[in-house]
Amino acid sequence: MVGSVEDVDTENIEPLPEYNFDPTAVMNEPVVEEGNGNKRDIVVGRNVHSTCLAAHMASVLARYRKSLLERTKHHLGYPYNLDFDYGALAQLQHFSINNLGDPFIESNYGVHSRQFEVGVLDWFARLWELEKNEYWGYITNCGTEGYLHGILVGREVFADGILYASRESHYSVFKAARMYRMECIKVETLVSSEIDCEDFKSKLHCHRDKPAIINVNIGTTVKGAVDDLDLVIQKLEEAGFTHDRLDTIYDNMLVCTKSFFSSVLFFFLFLVAPKVTFKKPIGSVSVSGHKFVECPMPCSVQITRLEHINALSRDVEYLASRDATIMGSRNGHAPIFLWYTLNQKGYRGFQKEVQKCLRNAHYLKDCLISAGIGAMLNEPSSTVVFEHPQDEEFIRKWHLACQGNIAHVVVMPNITIDKLEDFLNELVQKRAAWFQDGKLQPPCIASDVGKENCLCALHR
Ligand SMILES: Cc1ncc(COP(=O)(O)O)c(C=O)c1O
């Protein structure tokens, strides 16, 4: 623990104590010699050693808290909404809440939060237009587990299915294909990072003999683009999965995985774009809970059609429940946090936050362009893409995620205009230093953001 904290290098934070925290001092009850040579146990909390240890631990934690506060202040690069108050849930911290087994079948372990888990699942199922008796789902331990589950459901239903995913899909999609030894075809993308449906169609054409399991991104990791679900379905039809084979399309499982921004977009989609709905031939949907939805611990909501889940479930006597998840134990706190925030904000609250994010993202993009820095913002998205900064310290300070020549800021509800302006001012100042003697030029990012958005020497 201490080692990783010491890696955090922010200007105004006191360093952690020099010596490493020794866990054995806590694990083993220490023994001391009394004056007469007899040994006696130290009673925790009643002697100098444990008082010092307690003070030391308190100081380690206080410093760690301070570093977290500092690091949170400058966070811009990951799609995490860090603005929340879960004080009301502090009373539950003392419980080891674990949702083992199937959320819908109570297991032998009684300290669980299944009722909250099912409440959250119901909320999303309603939103995605699946009736209670038509869906199955659970709250996973992270976004990757959502992919692992959705793709496994696809493979169990179609053992010889081919997984199609755009090359801008999250790396865990390809990892899942490797783990499950599935044939996986990478589909090209447009500059926006949206799936290239013409390439998709031509690749489908070459493999019409096998079912297609398709990963659709509603918010790509780096550029925040939204794949056009309806166009993907249309291309399936054009490639031979026609209406008279509608059952085949339906059964050919569209595995639709949604990312952080998909939850944002999900709300936004209600305003403008075609919805993600199980009325369309979608097999599974997952949405991260620790990103826009602001659960403070990693998790995702995974929903699939009830008819598909039997293919991968097994009864487990020891649990007195059914195993249909990827992992065993599940964090039982996460569903309570999700339940709390969904109830507190409600649908309209999220909608308002989406609009604020979009406004602020546009503001950032416009300011970057005015400052002569090429930038791109997909519609509708709050991921602003711009050149990879030259300075590692600057990247680290703002937690920027970089890939090749580009970096991004994901504008979340906790990112205010003031914070964006601080970031911009610092970037403009730093850039002036990086490029002042002309030896270094701003990188060309046309291939990542399009010529029209690039402001390098060639495209200015
Ligand atoms: C689109 C997308 N999907 C999935 C993930 C993986 O989420 P996790 O890190 O929770 O496994 C990410 C993470 O950034 C992502 O951007």
The ligand as a Gaussian input file, in Angstrom:
#p B3LYP/6-31G(d) Opt

LIG

0 1
 C      -15.434000       1.662000     -23.468000
 C      -14.879000       0.998000     -22.256000
 N      -15.296000      -0.217000     -21.941000
 C      -14.810000      -0.878000     -20.863000
 C      -13.861000      -0.332000     -20.059000
 C      -13.277000      -1.166000     -18.938000
 O      -13.727000      -0.847000     -17.715000
 P      -13.009000      -1.432000     -16.421000
 O      -11.703000      -0.725000     -16.299000
 O      -13.978000      -1.089000     -15.349000
 O      -12.826000      -2.888000     -16.553000
 C      -13.410000       0.952000     -20.332000
 C      -12.417000       1.565000     -19.468000
 O      -11.927000       2.625000     -19.680000
 C      -13.915000       1.625000     -21.464000
 O      -13.484000       2.831000     -21.817000

